[in-house]
Amino acid sequence: MAEPQEIQIPAGWVRNAAGNLVHESEISEQDKLRDQVVMGIATVAQRLNGELKALKEKALAEIDDLITIAGEKYDMKLGGPKGNVSLLSFDGRFKLKRIHQDSIGYTEEMEVAKAKVFECISRWGQTVHEDAHKHLFTLATRAFRPTKSGEISISRVMDMLRAEINDPDWKKAKQAVQDSLIVNGKAVYIQVQQRVAGKKYQTILLDIAGV
């Protein structure tokens, strides 16, 4: 089946977000200015995204080559699972890390843990100070509040349950969380660090949210 040909937009016309053609004379100066800003930033972001992907691919390939060369030196052919690696520049100024990390998800048992936690807090509310009860309820609500992607933050739940409370139901809640955790994938990261003071290393941020 032949792919549909892309419709050529006539000169002086542009397509809006709804897919309709609009003549440039009908577009306000504010809309044109906004479009210019968004398109300019988005174009740079796309270019940087491509460069970061290329950098990661280059780094992973060259680390693999380095390990292979090291293995050949000792007549070892390395295979099997790839582990974490930390490499230093000769002068020690830069550190390059390959980090393998499991992607952790959770099963329906997380809902059991959530119910157990709030059951505990509700029961404790009859014996603890009102302010303390409100504090515990707020902590639990934040811990189990879904993220923007609709998922529960496992790290927030684990932080809350680190509290050592001698209560059978609290311990059951902790066990339910542990039982709910599953490895649903693996990811590999590249981290570049620079020595900034003495032997202290600081990560060179490649995430726009962290710079």
N, C-alpha and C positions, 0 to 999 in steps of 0.2 A: 504494500500500500504506500503510495507516494505521500511524502510529508507536505502539509499545506504550505504554500509559499507565503513569506512574510509580506504583508501589505506595505507598500511604500507610502510614507507620509508626505503629502504635497508640501512644497516650500511655503513657509509662513504659517504653518499649522503645527500644533504639538498635541500629544496625547495626554489627557489628564489621568488622575488616579482611578477613575471609573472606566477608563478605556475609551472614552469619547474624544473625538478630535475637536480642538478649540483653536480658533485663530489667535495669533499672537496679539492682535490689536484689542482683543477682549480680555487679556490677562492684565491684572493690576500690577503696578510697579512693586508693591509690597510682595505679591506672589512671586514675581520674577526675582526679587532680591533674595527671598527665602529659598527658592529653588537653586539659585546660584551658590548660596552658602552650603546647603545640604549636599548638592552634587559635588562641590569642591572637596568637602571633608570626606564624603563617601568614596570618592575616587582615590584619595590618598590612603584611606583605610583599606580598600581592596588591594592596593599595591603592597602595603605593609603586610597584610595577611598572607599574600603570596610569598613575600620575602621571608617571613617567619617560617612558613611551611618548608621552603627551600633550605633554610638554615637548619631546621630540625632534621630533615632528611640527610643533609650533608654531615651534620654532627654524628648522627647514628651510624652512617656508613663508615665514616673515618674512625670512629671508636671501634667498630667491628674489625676494620682492617688492622688497627693497632694491636688489638687482642690476638688476631690471627698471626700477625708477625711475631708477637711475643711467644705464642705457642710453638711456632715453627722453630724458633731458636732452641727450644728444649725438646724438639721432636714430638710435640703434642698437637694433635688435631682436636680442637675444642668443638664441642657440640652440646646439644641438650638445652635446658632452660638458660636464658641469659639473666645474669644477676646485675646488681647495682655496681657501678664503677665510679671511682673518683680519681681524676687526673690533675696533676699540677704542672704549670709551666715551669721551665728550668729555673727561673728566678723566683718562683713561688708567689708571684703577684696574682696569678689567675688560677682558678680551680674550675674544672669542667666535670659535671656529674651526669651520669645516666641513671635515672631512677625508675624502677619498675614498681608499680603500685596496683593493688587489687581494687577493683570498683565494687563497693559494698552496697547491697540492697537489703530489703527486709521482706518477710512474709507476713501473713495475716496475724501471726502471734504478736506483732507490734501493737495491734489493736487491743489484745488481751492485756499487755503491759500497761497501756494507756488507761484502760478501765481500772486495773489494779491500783495504779498510782492515785487516781482521783478517789477511789474507794478509801484508800488509806487516809488521804487528806481530809475527806469528809468525816471519817471516824475520829481523826485526831482533833478536828475542830470542836469536839465536845469537851476536850480536856485542856487544850493549849490556849494561850492568850489570843484574843481576836486579831491583833496586828500580826502575830506570828503565823496564824492560820492564813491570813490574806497574803502574806509573803510567800508561803509555800504554794498556795493556789496560783499566784502570779508566775512563779518559777515553772510550775508544771504546765501552765497554759502556754508559756513561751516555748518550752521545750518541745511540745507536741504540735505547735502551730505549723501548718504546712508552709513550705517555701513558695516562691513564685512559680515553680514548676509543679506545685501540687504535692510534693513529697515531704515527708517528715525528715528533719535534719537529725541524722543519727548521732552526730557529734554533740548536738545540744542535749539530746536525751541521755547520752552516756555521761556527759558532764553533770547533769542533775542527779543521776543514779549513783554517782561516786560517793555520795553522802552515806556514811556508815550508820544506818538506823536499825536498831535491834527490834525489828518487827517482822513476823513471819510473812505477812502479805507484801511488805516492801521487798523482802528477799525474793519472793515469787515473781514480783514485777521485774526485778533485775534479771532473773533467770529467763523470763519470757522474752526480754529484749535480746539476751545472748542467743537464745534458741531461734529467734527470728532472723538473725543476720545470715546472709548468704553472699558468696562471691559470684557476681553476675558478669564479670569481665575483668580484663587487665588493661592497664594503660602504661605507656612509657613516656617519661618526661626528660627534657634536657634543662639543666640548670647551670648558669655561668655565674661564678662569684669572683669578686675582686678583693684583695687584701687592702683594708682601709686604715688600720691602726695596729701596729705590731703584728700579731698573728691572727687578728680577727678578720673574718671574711664576711663580705656583704653581697647579697645576691643582686645581680644586675637585672632590674625588673624589665620584663618584656611584655607585661600585662598592662594595658592602658589604664586600668583601674588603680594600679599601684604606683604609677609614676607621678 
